[in-house]
């Protein structure tokens, strides 16, 4: 997803609270554009996301050697998802999204857990 930014339009010598506020106001605030919030605390964590532009996802990986594979790029439906993995060596693999999975929260606690979810 690419969002055009206007940051290069301001001279650094003129940056202050008013110019920053104006810059933020100029940015696109399209309500159909999703967001991703990914927090990884630990070593060797991996998150591979292939998302459509209307996906709202929050990912937290706390521990080491956790992997998340999330793909819903082949649909244009809006999706809200929250995924948390606490522990080591966990794998979460989610493909697709539908009305049943919209709003889903996946919480994995422990070590060496694997979740495969397919939404068709």
C-alpha positions as CSV (number, residue, x, y, z in Angstrom):
1,X,0.0,0.0,0.0
2,X,1.4,3.4,-0.9
3,X,0.2,6.6,0.7
4,X,1.5,9.9,-0.8
5,X,3.2,12.1,1.8
6,X,3.9,15.8,1.4
7,X,6.9,15.9,3.8
8,X,9.3,17.1,1.1
9,X,7.3,20.2,0.7
10,X,8.5,21.8,3.9
11,X,11.9,23.4,4.4
12,X,13.5,22.0,7.6
13,X,14.3,25.5,8.8
14,X,10.5,26.2,8.9
15,X,9.4,23.1,10.9
16,X,7.4,24.0,14.0
17,X,4.2,22.9,15.6
18,X,2.0,24.9,13.1
19,X,3.8,23.6,10.0
20,X,3.6,20.0,11.2
21,X,-0.1,20.4,12.0
22,X,-0.7,21.7,8.5
23,X,1.3,18.8,7.0
24,X,-0.8,16.2,8.9
25,X,-4.0,17.9,7.9
26,X,-3.0,17.7,4.2
27,X,-2.5,13.9,4.3
28,X,-5.0,11.6,2.8
29,X,-7.5,10.5,5.5
30,X,-9.4,8.0,3.3
31,X,-11.6,5.9,5.6
32,X,-11.3,2.9,3.2
33,X,-7.5,2.6,3.8
34,X,-6.5,0.0,6.4
35,X,-3.6,0.0,8.8
36,X,-1.2,-2.4,10.2
37,X,0.3,-2.3,13.7
38,X,3.1,-4.8,14.3
39,X,5.1,-5.2,17.5
40,X,7.8,-7.8,17.8
41,X,9.8,-8.2,21.0
42,X,12.3,-11.0,21.0
43,X,14.8,-12.6,18.6
44,X,14.2,-14.1,15.2
45,X,10.5,-13.3,14.9
46,X,9.0,-13.2,11.4
47,X,5.8,-11.6,10.2
48,X,4.9,-11.9,6.5
49,X,1.7,-10.0,5.6
50,X,0.1,-9.8,2.1
51,X,-2.9,-7.5,2.8
52,X,-5.5,-5.7,0.8
53,X,-5.9,-2.0,1.3
54,X,-8.9,-2.4,3.6
55,X,-7.3,-4.6,6.3
56,X,-6.9,-3.5,9.8
57,X,-4.5,-5.8,11.6
58,X,-2.7,-5.7,14.9
59,X,0.1,-8.2,15.5
60,X,2.1,-8.7,18.7
61,X,4.9,-11.3,18.9
62,X,6.4,-11.6,22.3
63,X,9.2,-14.2,22.5
64,X,11.7,-15.8,20.2
65,X,11.4,-17.7,16.8
66,X,7.7,-16.8,16.3
67,X,6.3,-16.7,12.7
68,X,3.1,-15.2,11.3
69,X,1.9,-15.7,7.8
70,X,-1.2,-13.7,7.0
71,X,-2.6,-13.3,3.5
72,X,-5.9,-11.8,2.4
73,X,-4.7,-9.8,-0.6
74,X,-6.9,-11.7,-3.0
75,X,-10.1,-10.1,-1.7
76,X,-11.2,-6.5,-1.4
77,X,-13.4,-6.9,1.7
78,X,-12.7,-5.0,4.8
79,X,-11.2,-7.1,7.6
80,X,-10.3,-6.4,11.2
81,X,-8.0,-8.9,13.0
82,X,-5.8,-9.0,16.1
83,X,-3.1,-11.7,16.6
84,X,-1.0,-12.1,19.7
85,X,1.7,-14.8,20.2
86,X,3.4,-15.1,23.6
87,X,6.1,-17.7,23.9
88,X,8.7,-19.2,21.7
89,X,8.6,-21.1,18.4
90,X,4.9,-20.5,17.5
91,X,3.6,-20.5,14.0
92,X,0.3,-18.8,12.9
93,X,-0.7,-19.2,9.3
94,X,-3.9,-17.5,8.1
95,X,-5.1,-17.4,4.6
96,X,-8.2,-15.5,3.3
97,X,-10.9,-13.6,5.1
98,X,-14.7,-13.8,5.3
99,X,-17.6,-12.6,7.4
100,X,-16.9,-15.3,10.0
101,X,-13.3,-14.3,10.5
102,X,-13.9,-10.6,10.5
103,X,-13.1,-9.2,13.9
104,X,-11.3,-12.4,15.0
105,X,-8.7,-12.2,17.8
106,X,-6.2,-15.0,18.0
107,X,-4.2,-15.3,21.2
108,X,-1.5,-18.0,21.5
109,X,0.2,-18.5,24.8
110,X,2.9,-21.1,25.3
111,X,5.7,-22.7,23.3
112,X,5.8,-24.7,20.1
113,X,2.1,-24.1,19.1
114,X,0.9,-24.1,15.4
115,X,-2.4,-22.7,14.1
116,X,-3.5,-23.1,10.5
117,X,-6.6,-21.1,9.5
118,X,-8.2,-21.1,6.1
119,X,-11.1,-18.8,5.3
120,X,-12.8,-19.4,1.9
